[in-house]
Amino acid sequence: MRILVADPIADEGVARLRKCATVDVKAKLSTEELCDEIASYDALVVRSQTRVTAQIIEHGRSLRVIGRAGVGVDNIDVEAATRRGIVVVNAPAGNTVSAAEHTMALMLTLARNVTLADTEMRKGVWARNRLMGSELRHKTLGIVGLGQIGTQVAVRAQAFEMHTIAFDPYISAEYARSYKVTIVTLDELLSRADYVSLHVPLTPATRNLIGTPELEIVKPTVRIINCARGGVVDEAAVAAALEEGRIAGAAFDVFGEEPPVDSPLLTAPRCVLTPHLGASTVEAQTNVSVDIADQVLTVLDGQISKYAVNVPHASPELLPYVHMSTVVGSFASQLMEGQIRKVTVHYAGELQQDTCEPLKAGVIAGILQQATEERVNLVNAELVALQRGLKIVEEFDPECVNYSNLLTVTLETDKGSTSVSGTVREGETRIVRVNRFWMDISPTEGHFLLCDHIDGPGLVGAIGTVLGQASINISSMHLSRLAPRGEALFVMALDEPLGDSQRNVILAIPNIHSARTVSLIDLPS
C-alpha cells in the first residue's frame, strides 16, 4: 500500500503509517502537482492547507481513503469522494484537552490581567494597584455547548472550585449531572454567569448566538471567552460593550475572518486575543496525527472507521428514506423548546425493522445538526447519542393510514413534546404532520415560518405585510386547522430567513400564539 501525506503531520503519525505502508511526505503541492502525483496512492492524508478537490479525487484512481488530520472536512469534496466510493475520515477528538486548557488559560489571563501586566512591566511600569484581579473560586462559569470540549472545561473549572452551569438543549440532564453541571436556559446562564465560555459549532442557529440582545442580559462584571468558532459571537457587539464598560472583559481565539484584520476587537479595551491556538500544542498535534493514521490504516485493512464522515448509510434504494429521516429529525429539533429528555422514532408501513438502522442514524444526525461538528453516520450514531446521554426509543407499526410509509420523530423535553412526521413519495421527502396538524410540505424550499394561531380572517395578510416590509418573499403557504375558527397552524416557506425583529412583530399580532422558524439549508449528508 502507498500513502501520500500532503500536509505536515507529527512524526508519530507518519511512523505509525510506515509500519504498514510505503509513505511519501510531500507538502505544499499545487492542485496540478497533486493531480499528477495521486494516481498511484491508496490513501491521502491532509490537514487544512491542501484542498482536495473533485479534480484531484478523479485523478486518484487507486484512492480508497482520504484522512483529514483534524476536525473539519471543509477542504475535502466529500460528495465527490462518496461518488467514487472513497472513505473520508477525520480525527475529531485529538485536540479536546488542548482546546479546554486554552480556554482555562484565557480565563485566568482575564481574571488576573496577565497580558496588561506583562505589557506595562516591559514599559517599566510597576502598577500593582491598577492591576487588581479576582479569583476564579466560587465564580459561576456558564458553558454554552456541553460537548466533549465543553465538558472538559467544566471538569477543569471545578478544580478551581467554580460553579458550572451550561446551556445545551441536545444533551440529557443526567449526562450534565454526571459531570456536576446544572443545565439552564441561555437567558438564565447569561444573567448568572461571571464567565461565559462558548463551545458550539458555527451553524445558522448559532451564528451571532451572543450579540447585542444577549449582552443586555449579562452582569457588568462578566467576561466572555470564545475558543469555539468565529461567528458564534458578534465581535462588533462585544467590542462596543467593552468600550462602554458594560462587560468586564473578553478573550477570543477564533474570529469571523482569520486573520482578523478589521475586527473591532483589535482596538477594544480589556480584550485578550490569540491566533487560533486552541489545538496548537505538541500533544494535540501528536494525538491528531496518530488518530488519523489509525483511521486510515483501519480503512485500508478493510474495516469500518468510527470517524468516517461519509460511510454509506444504506443501499441506494433506502437513501431517499435516510434523507427524509434527517430532514424530519432536523425539523423537529428546531421546533422543540427546552431540554431534550427522550427521542422516539416511530416507523410505520413499508419501514420495516431490518432496514431502519440507517434511518435512526439519519434522525440523530438531523437532531444534532445544530449541536456538533461531528458528522453522524451509521457507524457512529449510537456512540454520539450515548456520549450526549440521549435516550432513543424505536417503535414499529406495520399499519400506516393514508401513507405507504411514515416516519414520526417525537422529542420530549422538560417543556413538553414536539412531533414531526415525514414520508417519501416518488423519491421525494414530504413533511406531512407537525404535532396535531396534517399538511404537505416540500423541505427543498429551505426556510420556514410556523405560526400556531386561532383561525380567522386577516391573519395571512397581517403576516404577509410584515414579511413584505422586510423584503422576505413567500414561496408557498400551507394552512392546517382542527376546526373552523379553531386551533390552526400556518406554515410559510420563505426565500430568505426570518429575523428576530420580524418574528417579534408577528408574535404581537392578535391570535398568534407562537412564531417559530426552521431552516433546512446545509443538512448533514
C-alpha positions in Angstrom: 0.0 0.0 0.0 1.1 3.6 -0.7 0.1 6.6 1.3 0.7 10.2 0.4 0.9 12.8 3.3 0.3 16.1 1.6 0.5 18.4 4.7 2.9 18.2 7.6 1.7 16.0 10.5 3.5 14.9 13.6 6.3 12.3 13.2 4.5 9.8 15.4 1.6 9.6 12.9 4.0 9.1 9.9 5.9 6.4 11.8 2.6 4.7 12.5 1.7 4.7 8.8 5.1 3.4 7.8 4.7 0.3 9.9 2.1 -0.9 7.4 2.7 1.0 4.1 5.0 3.0 2.0 4.6 6.6 2.9 5.7 9.7 1.0 5.6 13.1 2.6 5.2 15.9 0.0 3.9 19.1 1.3 2.8 22.3 -0.5 1.9 20.6 -3.7 -0.3 22.6 -6.1 -3.5 21.2 -7.4 -1.8 20.3 -10.7 1.1 18.7 -8.9 -1.2 16.7 -6.7 -3.3 15.5 -9.7 -0.1 14.2 -11.2 1.1 12.5 -8.0 -2.1 11.0 -6.6 -2.8 8.3 -9.2 -0.7 5.5 -7.6 -1.6 6.1 -4.0 -4.1 4.1 -1.9 -4.6 6.9 0.7 -4.1 10.6 1.0 -3.6 12.4 4.3 -4.0 16.2 4.6 -4.6 18.9 7.2 -6.3 22.2 6.4 -3.8 23.6 3.9 -4.4 21.2 1.0 -7.8 21.4 -0.8 -8.8 18.0 -2.0 -11.0 18.9 -5.0 -13.2 16.8 -7.2 -10.4 17.1 -9.8 -7.8 15.6 -7.5 -10.2 12.8 -6.4 -10.9 11.9 -10.1 -7.1 11.5 -10.7 -6.8 9.3 -7.6 -7.6 6.1 -9.4 -6.3 3.9 -6.6 -7.6 6.0 -3.7 -9.5 4.2 -1.0 -9.4 6.7 1.8 -8.7 10.4 2.5 -7.7 11.3 6.0 -8.1 14.8 7.5 -5.8 15.3 10.5 -8.2 17.5 12.4 -12.0 18.1 12.9 -13.4 19.9 9.9 -13.5 18.4 6.4 -14.4 21.6 4.6 -11.3 21.4 2.5 -12.3 18.0 1.1 -15.0 17.4 -1.6 -16.8 14.7 0.4 -19.5 14.4 -2.1 -17.0 13.7 -4.9 -15.2 11.2 -2.7 -18.5 9.4 -1.9 -19.4 9.1 -5.6 -16.0 7.4 -6.1 -16.5 5.1 -3.1 -13.6 6.7 -1.3 -14.0 6.9 2.5 -13.2 10.2 4.2 -12.1 10.0 7.8 -11.1 12.7 10.3 -9.7 13.0 13.9 -12.2 15.0 15.9 -11.1 14.1 19.4 -7.3 14.7 19.4 -7.4 18.3 20.4 -10.1 18.2 23.1 -7.8 18.6 26.1 -5.7 21.3 24.4 -8.8 23.4 23.5 -10.1 23.0 27.0 -6.8 24.1 28.6 -6.5 27.1 26.3 -9.9 28.2 27.4 -8.8 28.0 31.0 -5.6 29.9 30.1 -7.6 32.7 28.7 -10.0 32.7 31.7 -7.0 33.0 34.1 -5.5 35.7 31.9 -8.7 37.8 32.1 -9.0 37.2 35.8 -5.5 38.3 36.7 -4.8 40.9 33.9 -1.8 38.9 32.8 -1.3 40.4 29.4 -1.7 44.0 30.6 0.6 43.4 33.5 3.3 42.0 31.1 3.0 44.9 28.7 3.3 47.5 31.5 6.2 45.7 33.1 8.1 45.8 29.8 7.5 49.6 29.8 9.0 49.9 33.2 5.6 50.5 34.9 5.1 48.9 38.3 1.3 49.3 38.6 0.1 46.8 41.1 -2.9 48.9 42.3 -4.3 49.2 38.8 -4.0 45.5 38.1 -6.2 44.1 40.9 -7.5 40.8 39.7 -10.1 38.3 41.0 -10.2 34.6 41.9 -12.0 32.0 39.9 -13.0 30.2 43.1 -16.7 30.4 43.8 -17.4 32.2 40.5 -20.0 30.9 38.1 -18.9 29.6 34.7 -21.6 29.5 32.1 -20.7 26.9 29.3 -22.6 27.3 26.1 -22.3 23.8 24.5 -21.6 20.8 26.7 -19.9 18.6 24.1 -16.5 17.0 24.5 -14.6 20.2 24.9 -17.3 22.0 27.0 -17.3 19.0 29.3 -13.6 19.1 29.8 -13.7 22.8 30.5 -16.3 22.1 33.2 -14.0 19.4 34.8 -11.1 21.9 34.9 -13.2 24.8 36.2 -14.5 22.6 39.1 -10.9 22.0 40.1 -10.7 25.8 40.6 -13.9 25.5 42.8 -16.1 27.2 40.2 -19.8 26.6 39.9 -20.6 25.2 36.5 -23.8 25.8 34.6 -24.5 25.0 30.9 -26.8 25.7 28.1 -27.1 22.8 25.6 -30.6 21.5 24.6 -29.1 18.5 22.9 -27.7 16.6 25.9 -29.6 14.9 28.7 -29.8 16.4 32.2 -28.5 13.1 33.5 -25.3 13.5 31.4 -24.8 17.0 32.7 -25.3 16.0 36.3 -22.7 13.2 35.9 -20.2 16.0 35.4 -21.7 18.2 38.2 -23.1 20.7 35.7 -26.5 22.3 36.0 -28.5 22.7 32.8 -30.2 26.1 32.5 -31.7 28.2 29.7 -29.4 30.6 27.7 -31.0 33.6 29.3 -30.5 32.2 32.8 -26.9 31.4 32.0 -26.2 34.9 30.7 -27.8 36.5 33.7 -26.0 34.4 36.3 -22.5 33.7 34.9 -19.3 35.5 35.9 -17.6 33.9 32.9 -19.3 32.7 29.7 -17.4 30.2 27.5 -18.5 29.2 24.1 -18.1 25.6 22.8 -20.6 25.2 19.9 -20.2 24.7 16.1 -21.0 27.6 13.7 -24.4 26.9 12.2 -27.2 29.1 11.1 -28.7 28.7 14.6 -25.5 29.6 16.4 -24.3 32.5 14.3 -24.1 35.6 16.5 -25.6 33.5 19.3 -24.1 36.1 21.7 -24.9 39.5 20.3 -26.3 42.9 21.4 -29.6 41.5 22.8 -27.8 38.8 24.8 -25.2 41.3 26.1 -28.0 43.4 27.6 -28.8 40.4 30.0 -25.3 39.8 31.4 -23.7 41.2 34.5 -21.4 44.2 34.0 -18.7 42.1 35.6 -19.0 39.2 33.1 -16.1 38.0 31.0 -16.7 36.2 27.7 -14.3 33.6 26.2 -14.7 32.2 22.6 -12.5 29.3 21.7 -15.1 27.7 19.6 -15.7 29.1 16.1 -15.6 32.6 14.7 -19.0 34.0 14.1 -20.8 32.5 17.1 -20.1 35.8 19.0 -20.9 39.1 17.4 -17.4 40.7 17.6 -18.7 44.3 17.0 -21.3 43.9 19.8 -18.7 42.7 22.2 -16.2 45.4 21.3 -19.0 48.0 21.8 -19.8 46.5 25.2 -16.2 46.7 26.2 -15.8 50.3 25.1 -18.9 51.3 27.0 -17.9 49.4 30.1 -21.0 47.1 30.0 -18.8 44.0 30.4 -15.6 43.5 32.2 -13.5 41.6 29.7 -13.4 39.2 26.7 -10.9 36.7 25.2 -11.1 35.4 21.6 -9.1 32.7 20.0 -11.3 32.5 16.9 -12.7 35.1 14.6 -15.2 35.6 11.8 -12.4 36.4 9.5 -8.9 35.0 10.1 -6.6 36.8 10.4 -8.9 39.4 11.9 -7.6 42.4 10.0 -10.6 44.6 10.5 -12.1 43.2 13.7 -13.1 45.9 16.2 -11.8 43.6 18.9 -8.2 44.6 17.9 -8.7 48.0 19.5 -11.1 47.1 22.2 -10.0 47.5 25.9 -9.8 44.6 28.3 -9.7 42.2 25.4 -7.2 39.3 25.1 -6.6 37.9 21.6 -4.8 34.8 20.4 -4.4 33.5 16.8 -6.5 30.3 16.9 -4.2 28.4 19.2 -6.8 26.0 20.7 -5.3 23.0 19.1 -1.7 24.3 18.9 0.1 22.0 21.4 2.7 19.3 20.8 0.4 16.8 22.4 -2.7 17.7 20.3 -0.8 17.6 17.1 0.6 14.2 18.1 -2.8 12.9 19.1 -4.4 14.0 15.9 -1.6 12.6 13.8 -1.7 9.2 15.5 -5.6 9.2 15.4 -5.7 9.9 11.7 -3.0 7.3 11.0 -5.1 4.7 12.8 -8.2 5.6 11.0 -6.6 5.5 7.6 -5.0 2.1 8.3 -8.3 0.8 9.6 -10.0 1.6 6.3 -7.1 0.2 4.2 -7.4 -3.0 6.3 -11.0 -3.4 5.1 -12.6 -2.4 8.4 -15.0 0.4 9.3 -13.6 3.5 10.8 -15.5 5.1 13.7 -14.6 8.5 12.5 -15.6 8.0 8.8 -17.7 11.0 7.7 -19.2 9.5 4.6 -19.8 5.9 5.3 -22.8 4.9 3.2 -25.9 4.9 5.3 -27.8 2.4 3.2 -28.5 0.8 -0.2 -29.3 3.2 -3.0 -33.0 2.2 -2.7 -33.0 3.3 1.0 -31.1 6.6 0.6 -34.3 8.7 0.0 -35.7 7.4 3.3 -32.4 8.2 5.1 -32.6 11.8 3.7 -36.2 12.0 4.8 -35.3 10.8 8.3 -32.5 13.5 8.6 -35.0 16.2 7.5 -37.6 15.1 10.0 -35.0 15.0 12.8 -33.8 18.5 12.0 -37.3 19.9 11.6 -38.4 18.5 15.0 -35.2 19.7 16.8 -35.6 23.3 15.5 -39.2 23.3 16.7 -38.7 21.9 20.2 -38.4 24.0 23.3 -36.5 23.1 26.5 -34.0 20.4 27.4 -34.2 17.1 25.5 -35.2 14.1 27.6 -36.2 11.4 25.1 -36.3 10.8 21.3 -39.0 8.4 20.0 -38.7 7.2 16.4 -41.9 5.6 15.1 -41.7 3.7 11.8 -44.9 2.8 10.0 -45.9 1.0 6.8 -43.1 0.0 4.5 -40.4 0.9 7.0 -39.5 -2.4 8.5 -37.3 -3.1 11.4 -34.5 -4.8 9.5 -33.9 -1.7 7.3 -34.4 1.1 9.9 -31.0 1.3 11.4 -29.8 3.8 8.8 -33.0 5.8 9.3 -32.3 6.1 13.0 -28.8 7.4 12.2 -30.3 9.9 9.9 -32.7 11.1 12.7 -29.8 11.5 15.1 -27.8 13.4 12.5 -30.7 15.8 11.9 -31.3 16.4 15.6 -27.7 17.1 16.4 -27.0 19.3 13.3 -27.1 22.4 15.5 -25.0 20.8 18.3 -21.9 19.2 16.9 -19.4 19.4 14.0 -19.1 15.6 14.1 -20.8 14.0 11.1 -23.2 11.4 12.3 -23.4 8.2 10.2 -24.4 4.6 10.5 -21.2 3.7 12.2 -21.1 6.3 15.0 -24.8 7.3 15.5 -25.3 5.2 18.6 -22.0 6.4 20.1 -22.7 10.1 19.5 -26.2 9.7 21.1 -24.7 7.8 24.0 -22.0 10.4 24.6 -24.8 13.0 25.0 -26.9 10.8 27.1 -29.7 10.8 24.6 -32.4 8.1 25.1 -33.5 6.8 21.8 -36.7 4.7 21.6 -37.9 2.9 18.4 -41.4 1.8 17.7 -42.6 -0.2 14.7 -46.1 -0.4 13.2 -46.9 -2.4 10.0 -50.1 -0.4 9.6 -50.0 3.1 8.1 -53.1 5.2 7.5 -53.0 7.4 4.3 -49.3 6.7 3.5 -47.3 3.7 2.3 -44.5 4.8 4.7 -44.4 7.2 7.6 -41.7 8.1 10.0 -42.5 10.2 13.1 -40.0 11.7 15.4 -41.2 12.8 18.8 -38.8 14.9 21.1 -39.8 15.0 24.7 -38.3 17.9 26.7 -38.8 19.4 30.1 -41.3 21.8 28.4 -43.4 19.4 26.5 -43.1 17.3 23.3 -42.8 18.0 19.6 -43.7 15.6 16.9 -42.9 15.7 13.2 -43.9 13.1 10.6 -42.4 12.6 7.1 -42.8 10.3 4.2 -41.1 9.6 0.9 -43.4 10.0 -2.2 -42.0 9.3 -5.7 -38.5 9.5 -4.2 -39.0 12.9 -2.6 -39.3 13.9 1.1 -42.5 15.4 2.3 -43.2 16.7 5.8 -46.8 15.7 6.4 -47.5 16.4 10.1 -46.4 18.8 12.8 -47.8 17.9 16.2 -51.6 17.6 15.6 -51.7 19.3 12.2 -51.6 17.4 8.9 -50.1 19.1 5.9 -47.9 18.5 2.9 -44.6 20.5 2.8 -41.6 20.1 0.4 -38.5 20.7 2.6 -36.5 21.7 -0.5 -37.8 25.2 -0.1 -35.3 25.8 2.8 -36.7 28.4 5.2 -40.0 28.1 7.1 -42.1 30.2 9.4 -44.6 28.2 11.5 -47.4 30.1 13.4 -49.8 28.4 15.9 -52.9 30.6 15.9 -56.7 30.8 16.1 -58.2 30.5 12.7 -59.8 33.7 11.4 -59.7 36.3 8.6 -56.9 38.8 8.2 -54.0 36.8 9.7 -52.4 35.9 6.4 -52.5 39.5 5.3 -51.0 40.7 8.5 -48.1 38.3 8.4 -47.6 39.0 4.7 -47.4 42.7 5.4 -44.6 42.1 8.0 -42.7 39.9 5.6 -43.2 42.3 2.7 -41.8 45.2 4.7 -38.7 43.1 5.4 -38.4 42.1 1.7 -38.9 38.5 2.6 -40.6 36.6 -0.2 -43.1 33.8 0.4 -42.6 30.9 -1.9 -45.6 28.8 -0.7 -48.1 28.6 2.2 -49.9 25.8 4.0 -52.7 26.0 6.4 -54.0 23.2 8.7 -56.7 23.6 11.2 -58.5 21.4 13.7 -61.8 23.2 13.2 -63.1 26.4 11.5 -62.1 29.4 13.6 -60.3 27.0 15.9 -56.7 26.0 16.5 -54.7 26.1 13.4 -51.1 26.1 12.0 -49.7 28.3 9.2 -46.6 27.1 7.5 -44.9 29.6 5.2 -42.0 28.7 3.0 -39.7 31.7 2.6 -36.9 32.5 0.2 -35.0 34.3 2.9 -34.6 33.6 6.6 -36.7 35.5 9.1 -35.0 37.8 11.5 -35.8 38.1 15.2 -37.2 41.6 14.8 -39.8 40.4 12.3 -40.7 37.4 14.3 -41.4 39.6 17.4 -43.7 41.8 15.3 -45.6 38.7 14.1 -45.9 37.4 17.6 -47.6 40.7 18.6 -50.4 40.1 16.0 -53.7 39.1 17.8 -54.5 35.4 17.9 -50.9 34.4 17.0 -49.7 32.1 19.8 -46.3 31.2 18.5 -43.9 32.0 15.6 -41.1 29.5 15.1 -38.6 29.3 12.3 -36.9 26.3 10.7 -34.1 26.2 8.2 -33.3 23.1 6.2 -30.3 24.6 4.5 -27.0 22.6 4.7 -28.4 19.5 6.2 -25.9 16.7 7.1 -25.5 14.3 4.3 
